[in-house]
């Protein structure tokens, strides 16, 4: 049944008319949702599942995915309520609910990831899926992962404020009306990242649609990382924490605290990059991931140049 808010969601023929890597896109019915999914690479290659963070969509991988597709078969969906994927019902808007929905997509696609990589909240979804044995990758990669609750009072205030904004039906519309290029640039700059004009425009395009804003607010409003934080020491999956040294959204030292609580993890700090490090310097981020995949024998060892 169509949602009464369908009219204010991003439209594939309008906002998606020149979407990055549009030729890799298709739509999939799974877990009672219609998903926008992008697929890259060749059949038979190791499978890499990519999940973007809150407020983003598959455009977040516009440069990184083609680089990694030289070695992997990549599957990258828009998360529920983001981009061109249907929103989840209010009762499923939570970290476990989002993880369950993505697991349903994996089942529908018969997807068995060798590597699972996520940015920010996308990393938390993948960690939850690993803990719940919904996926069993050989390597979990977090790009500036949101794997711990916000420190101090922010752990209560942040989701509470998001919930209040989400419940007010006018808020997403007001945000969308004011989402001009300069406002979006300030928002991105506040994370410590600097994107080119094309990257800023893609976020502006999404933030200008109240349905996308509603999806992001709904996700933040129901985001409880306390249980994930308690469960992290049981995460046996080899974990690579890639961190931008200038991240202002999630402090870089958070990754080191997470590493110390995991059985098998390491941190790769990339200086000079912010929260959207994978968009700012996709070549640098790709090389770190590929190096780890080779070290774990997921990919063959690179052959030195003659």
Secondary structure, DSSP 8 states (H G I E B T S, - for coil): ---TTGGGS--TTTTTTT-TTGGGEEEEEETTEEEEEEEES-TTSEEEEEE--TT--GGGGTTHHHHHTTTEEEEEE--TTSTTS----GGG-SHHHHHHHHHHHHHHTT---SEEEEETHHHHHHHHHHHTTS---SEEEEES---S--STTHHHHHHHHHHHHHHSTTHHHHHHHT--HHHHHHHHHTTT----HHHHHHHHHHHTSHHHHHHHHHHHHT---HHHHHHGGG--S-EEEEEETT-SSS-HHHHHHHHTTSSSEEEEEETT--TTHHHH-HHHHHHHHHHHHHHTTSS-------
